[in-house]
């Protein structure tokens, strides 16, 4: 995988910005440490930084131009079924000069036009320029695994893998107030929007055709969705079919000309991937991260069981809280857009350590969204039932509000979940979905700001991400997760943190053949009152160690509360002091003071996550807006 960037100018004024391509490419060196290249045309310039994985020779270097010199491609990602399409093209008389998947993509576009993208199984962000017709083609994979940001004004379009590469063209950096408002709620900015006005992310499963006359955008894929499913499979046959599809998806992702391994957390998802990959790679390299000071989150004993069963070459990176904090500066410096999922720090460190051994790592990401693996999915299922218990719980939030809550303690986490469930029961289906995705509710988030953001624009965007939620099934919740949580949080996190360290991460559960199959299954195959990810767990029950089953699921959280009372105390003082807040003119200092006081109280609830979101934004703003002006 790689970094890509480029600019297409509509007029002479737009051409004045082409010189920014060099700085833009330089900003992406961590994504592609092996090589870089730039190509210039009259109306378009394109750049690429390379992480060599398939065909590591110079023949596969990018930007890559066809034999006629008319078409040029820059490509970030992997094209898993490229071999079969290469053979088809060879039958048409195409002679290839490399063994790369990039060249196959380019000739598919030349031969079949933009609809070729429907045939591509992979993760990708692609740009192809036709210098004869002066048309630019941009495309992004079905689920948003690989990023594609786009800046657009009357003079030009700029595209890139990361925001820092867009900013290198000296664009106007005007904060999108609705994006910031939703960031405060969610801890991330929903795709397809960004922190800046005029910069968006290309919607997953879409392509664009850009010329000087017009811009066209087309969706080439939709997740199959039917609220009332009647599966043609029995549960047993569905399990067998699922295993075949997942096995094929993993095998497709084992093709590499560089060392390959797998993340192994000790959970079901990564363990399934390792169980399959280890059949095809002897002594598969596997990697886990453990926490010396956070026993509640440490799952390395389960990872060790899996590694032993499948005879992998297993490496555990044991981290103390000091180790985590020592990486904090690297982590926050690399982020080029506000993003406050604190588990990203752990992914950053895991990727950094894994890169010392391999260049490609398989991951179990996507399984929770696909098979219904989150606590909120169980909560939504319970909310669909008009039970007497739900009626009683509706009124319990006033009581649970006074109890301490924390994800870092089993009992306090149960109180936290009960409180959120009670609040959600009092909302309509769409508002409940949004609230259970959020850390801060909408009315409370408004109070953060000196000037209240546009409520209308927030509602318009919120409707985009809740449009499928009508209160009939869990599948509509998972479909919504594929539009909001998966691309905006989970996949953004994995791509940003892994590529910061020159590591390619592949996600077999997001092979579209697997996704299509699972979305066509009845809800009760995936979740019931007793079990989440039911069909995935049952399909591999005879394969995985029994100890992995019937145990609580733990995510990971950085020990923020401890840091804010010690190591990051001075950072809070610097970034959230009244002078800086007033100078900045964004936040209401009274609200910030209230949050800081709650942090020091005996019952801080989840205020540490709110402080973290503010710290991340403030640091980003100071670096990218204040100090760059």
N, C-alpha and C positions, 0 to 999 in steps of 0.2 A: 504494500500500500504506500501511499505517497501524499504529497501536497500539490494542489493545482491552483492556478490563478490566471486571470486574464481580463482584458478590457476590450470592449467593442464600442466604437464611436459612431454616432449618428451624423456628425457634422465636424467641421474644422475645429470648433471649440473643444469637442470631445477628444480630438487627437492630441491636444496639448497635455493630456493626462497620461499618455502612453509611457512617458519616462518613468512613471511610478512602478513599472513592472519589475525592475531590478530590486528595489527595496521590498516589494511584495514577495518575490521569490526568496530573498534572504530571510524574511520573517518565518518562512515555512521549513527552514533547514532541519529542525528537529523531527518533523514528520518524514523527511526524506534525506537521511544523512549520507547516502551513498553517491549521489550525483545530482546535478541540476542542469536545467537548460531553459533557454528562452528563444522564441521565434517572433519575428515582427512582420506584419503585413500592413498595407496602407490603412485599413480600417480596424485592424485587430492585432493585439499582441497577446501571447500566451506563454505561461511559465509553468515549470514543473520541478519538484524535488523528489528524488527517487529513493524508495526503500526497496531494494532488489529482492524479489521473492521467486517469481517465475521468469526463467531465462535471465540470468544475471549478467549476460554479456552486454557489450556496448551496442550490439545490434538492436536491442530492445529499448534503448534510451528514448526518453521523451523530452520535448514534443516529438511525436512520430508522424512523418509525412508519407503519403502513399507514393507509388512509383510515378504517377502523373504530376506530382507536386501540387495538385489542386486541393487535396484534403489533408488536414492536420488535426491530430487528437492529443489531448491531455486527459489522463484517466487515473483516478484514485479508487482502488478497490481490487476485487477479484472476480473473475468470470469463470465459474466453476465448470460449466459445460462447454468450454471453448473448443475442446478437442473434436467433438462431434461436428461442430459448426465449421471448424477448419477443414475437415474432410469434405463437407458439402461444398465449400467454396473452392477447394482444389478441383473438384469435379467440374466446376464452372470455368476452370482455367486459371484461377488465381495462383500466382507463384509467390510464396512467402519468403521474406528475407530474414525472419527471426522465428523463434519458437514461442513468442510471447502471446498472451491473451489480448494484449492491447492491439496488436496488428489485426487479429481476427475481428475485434469490435469495429475497427475502422472500415474493414472491407465489407462487413455486414451492413454498415450504414450506407456505403457506396452502392452496394448491390440491391438492397431492399428498401432503403429510405428509413425515416425515423421510426416506423412501426417495428423495425427489427428488435427494438428494445423489449418487446413482449417475449422474445425467445431467450433472453439472457437470464440465467440463474446465477445470482451472485449478489455482492454488495458493491455499490459503485456510485461515484459521481463522475460524470463524463462531460467533456466539452469537445465538440468537433466543429472546425471552421472550414467552410468552402470559400476559398479566396477568389473563385471565379464569379460566383453569384453573390458573394459577400453576405453569406448567411451563417449564423451561429446556432448550433444545436446544443442544448444543455439537458441533462437527464440525471435523475436520482433514483436509487433503488426503491423497491416496493415498500420497505418499512422504515426508511430513514437511518439505515445503519451507518452510511457514510454521509458527511455533511456537504452542503452546497449553499453558501450564502450569496446573495445577489443585491447589489446596490444599483438603483435605477433613477436617472433623472433625464431631462430633455436632451442632454448632449451625449450620454454614454450609459453603458451597462458594464458593471464590474462584477466578476464572480470569483469565489475563492473558497478554500476548504475551511479557513478560519477568519475570524473578525480582524485579527491583527494584519492579515494580508489585504483586507479591504481598506483598513485605515491607512495603509502605506500609500494609497493613492490620494491622500489628503482630502478626504471627503468631509462634508459638513457633519459635525458630531453633535447633533441635537437629540437629547434624550427623548425617547418615546414614553410619555407619562403613563400610558395604559400598560405598557410592558413592565414598567417599574412597579406599578400598583399590583399587577398580577404576580410579579416576582416576590413582593413582600408576602403575598398570600401563599404561594406555592413553593418558594425557595428556588425556583427556576423560571425562565421565560418560556412561555409556550411556543413551540414551533407552530406556525411558520413565521412568527414575529421575532424581533430582536430588540436589543436595548436602544437602537438608533432608529429614528424615522428614516424612511427611504432604504433601509436594509431589511430584507426578509430572507427566510430560508426557503429554498425551493421545496414545495410540498412533496412528500414521499410519493412514489408511484406516478410521478408526473414528468413530462418533458416540455421544453420550450423551444420554439423556432423563432429566431430573432433576425430581422432584416432592418434596413433603414426605413422601410415603409410601415412595418407592423411587427407586433409581438404576439405570438400565439402560444397558448398553454393548453396542454391536453393531459388528461389522466389516462394511463394505459393499463391500470390494474385496479381491481377492487376486491377486498376480502369478501368471500361469499358469505352472505348473512341472511338467515331466515329465522325470525323469532319463534316460529312453530316448526321445529325440526322433527322429522320422522325418519330416523336413520334406517338405511337399508342393511346395516350391520347389526348383528347381535353384539353384546358387550365383549364376549370372548373373541369374536372375529375382528372386532375393532381394535382390540389389544394387539392381535397378531399383525394386522395391517399397519398399525402405528409403529411397531418395532421394525418392520421392513423399511418404512419411510425414514425413520430416524437413523437407522443403520446406513441407508444410502446417503442421507444428508451428511453424516459424519465422514463417510468414505470420500465424498466429493471434496471435502475440506482438508483432506490429508495430502493433497498434491502440493509439493513445495520443493524448490531447489535449495532451500536453506533449512537449518535445524528447526524442528517443530515439537511443541509440547502441549500441555493443557493445564489450565487452572483447576485446582481441586480443593473446594472449600469444605468438603465433608457433608454437603447437602445432597439431596436426591439428584438435582439437575446436573451439576458438574460430575457427579459419580456415574450417571448414565452415560455421559459423553466419554468419560475415561474407560468405562467398561467396554465400549465399542471400539474406541481408538486403539486400546491395548491389544485387541485381537489382530490388528493390522500392522502395528509397530512394536517390535520387540523392545522391552525395557523403555517404554514411553516415559519421557520426562514429564513429571507433574510437579506443581508448585502450590504451596499453601502459605497463608500468612496467619500468624498466631499473635496473641496479645498477653504479654507477661503480667500486666497490671490490670487487665480487664477480663477476669475469668468468666464472667457472664457471657461474653461474646466469643471466647476462644473455643473453636470447634476442631482443632487440629487432631484431637484423638480420633474423631470420626474420619478425618481425611487419611490418617495413618492406617486405619482399618481397610479402607478402600485401596490404598496404595499397596498394602500387603496382599490383599486378595487378588489383585490384577498384576502383581509383580512389576510395579512401575519403579522408575528411578526417581524417588520422591525427595523433594527439597522443601524444608519448612523455614520460613523467615520469621523468627520470633522477635517481636517488637515490644519495647517498653513505651510508656507514655512520652519519655524523653526522646526516644527515636522518632516517634510520630511528630513531635513538635519540631525536631531538627529539620524535618522535611517541609514544614509549614511554609517557609519563605519561598522555596523552590515552587511549591504547588501554587501558591497564591500569585506569584509572579507570572506563571505561565497562563493562567486563566485570562482570556481577553474579552470576556463578557460575564456579567454577574451570574454566579452559579453557586448555590449554597447547600447542596447536598454534601454534608460533611464526610460521608463514606467515600467520596471521591479521593480524599487524601490517602486512604488505605489502598485504593485501586492504583493510585499514582506510585506508591511505594512497591506494591506487588509487581507492577509492570516494570519498574526500574530494576528490581532484583531479578525478575524473570529474564529480562533482556540480556543479562550477563551469561545466560545459558542457551537461549534459543531466540529466533527472530519472529516466530509465529506461535501463537497460543490459542487453543480451542477454549471456549467458555460456554457455560450453561445459561447465559443471559437470554431473556425472552420467554423462558418457560413459565415463570410466574404469571406474566400477562396472558400467555396462550392457554394455560391449563387451569387458571384460576387459583393462584397460589398465595394471595395476600390475605391478611386478616380482614381487610375491607371487603373482600369478595364474600367471605362468610357473613360479614355484617349486612351486606346488601341482600344476601339470601334470606337472612332472618327478617330483614325489613319488609320483604315481599309477603311475609305471612302476617295476617292480621290477628295475631294471638293476644290472649289476655296479658301475657307477660310483657309484650310490647306496649300495651296500653299503660301498664304500671311504670315501665321504664321511661316512658315519655316525660314523666314529671320528676325524674330522679336527678336531672342535671343540677338543680339548685342545691341538692345535698352533696353530690360528688364534687361540685365546684370548690368546696372547702377542704377537700382532702389533697394531700400531696400526690404528685404524679410524676413518673419518670419511666423512660424506656429501659433504664439501666438496672431496674430492680423488678423481680417477677411480680410481687404483690402490687407495687406502685404502677406497674405497667397495666395490670388488670383494671385498676381504678381509672387510669387514663383512657383505656379502651371503652370502659363502661360509660364514662362521661361523654366521649365523642359519639358513641352509639345513641345515647339519650338525646343529644342535640340533633343528630341526623334524623331521628324518628319524627321530629317536629317540622321537618322541611319537605317540600315536594321532591319528586324523584330527581329532577335535574339539579336543583340546589343541593340536595343531599350528596349527589355524586361529586359536585364541585367542592363541597365542604369537606368530604372525606379524603379528597386529594390535597387539601390545604392544611397549612399549619396555623394560619391566621385567618379569621373570618372576614368577610368583605367590609362590614361596618367598622370593625376594629382597624383594618388596614387603612381605611380612609383617614383615620386619626393620625397616622404617621406623617401626613403631608401638610405643608404650609398652604398649598392650594389644592383643593380636592380634585382628583383626576376625573375625567369625563366618565360619568356613570353610563351614559348611552354607549360609548365605544366599548367599555368593559362588557356590557350586556351583549353587544354584537359579537364580540370575540368569544365570550363564554358560550353563546349559543352554538358556535361552530364546533366546540369541543364537547358539548352535551347533546347535540342534535339527535343522537341515536338512543338516548335514555328516555324511555317512555313508561318504564315500570312493569314490563312484562317478563323479563328474563335476565339471567346473569350474563348471557352472551352479549347483550347490548352494553353491559358494563365493560366487558373485556374488549369489545370493539372500540369503545370510547378510550380505553387505556392505550390501544394501538395508535390512536390519533393524538393523545396528549402525553401520558406518562412515559410510554416507551421511547418515542423519538426525542422528547424534550428533556427528559431526565436520564433514564437508564442508558440509552444508546449514546447520547451526548457525552455522558460521563465516561463510558468505556472508551469511546473514540478519542476524546480529548486527553485522557490520562495515559492511555497506552501509546498513542502517537507522539505524545510529548517525550517519550522515551524510545522512539523508533521501534516499537513493538506492534506487530499486526495481530489483532484479535479476531477470530472467526466464531460465528454463532450458529451452530447447526440447527437449533430449534427454530430459527427464523428462515429456514429454507421454505420457499413459498409452497412447495408440495406438502410439507408438514402442516403449515398454517392452514391451507385450504382444507385439508382433511379434518383437522381438529375443529375448525369452525363449523363444519357440517355435521358434527356429532351433537347429540342431545346434551343439554346442560348437566343432567344427572350423571353422565359419563365422566364429567370433569369435577363436579363438586356436589356434595350432599351435606346433610347436617353434621356428619361425623368426620368427613375427610375432604381436604382440598387436594387438587391435582390427582384426583382419584385414579384415572386411567393411566397416567404416567407412573404413579407409584405401584399400581397393581401389575402393570406390564413388566416391571423389572424386580418384582418382589422375590423371585427365585434366583435372581442374578446378584443383587447387591447384598452386603452384610445386613443381617436382620437388625443390628443396632441402630441403623439409620432411620428406622421406622418408629412411629409412636414417640417422638421426642419433639420438644418445642422448637419452633423456627426462630432463629435469631438473625437479625440483620446486624450491621455494625455501625456504631456511632463513635465518633471522636469524643474523648472526655472533655467536652467543651466547658462544662460547669467548673471543673477543676482548673482549666487553663484561664478562664476569665477571672478567677479569684487569685491567680498567681502569675503565670508566664505572660498572659495577654492583658493583664491589668493596665499596663502602660499604653498598650495599643488602643484599648477602649478610651482611655483618657485623651489620646492624641486625635482619634478619628471621630469621637462622639462628644467633643467638648463644645460648649455653647458658641465660642467664637467661630469655630470651623463650620458648625451647623448653620449659623446665621450668614456667614460669608457664602456658603454654598447655596442657600436659598431654596432648598428642596424639602427638607423635613421640618416638622413642628417640634421644637426643642422641648416643649412641655411633655409631649408624648415620649420622647426619647428619655427624658429624665425619669418618667414613670416606669419605663421598662428597666432602666438601670437600677432603680430602687428595688424593683421586684427581684432582680438578680441577686441582691444582697439579703433578701428576706428569708424567713424560715421555710417558706413555701414557694419556691421560684417557678413551679410548674414546668412548662417547656419554654420559658423565656430565653434560655440559652440558645435555642435554635433561632429565635428572632434576633438576638444580639449578633449571632454568627452571620445571618443574612445581611444585617446592617454593616458589620465590619467588612465583609467581602465586597459589598457595593462601595463603601467609602474608600477602601483601598484602591479598588478599580477606578473610581472617579478621580481620585487624587493623581493616580499614575497616568490615566488616559485622557482626562479632560483638563484638570487643573494644571498639571505640570507640562502638558503638551501645547498649551495655548500661549 
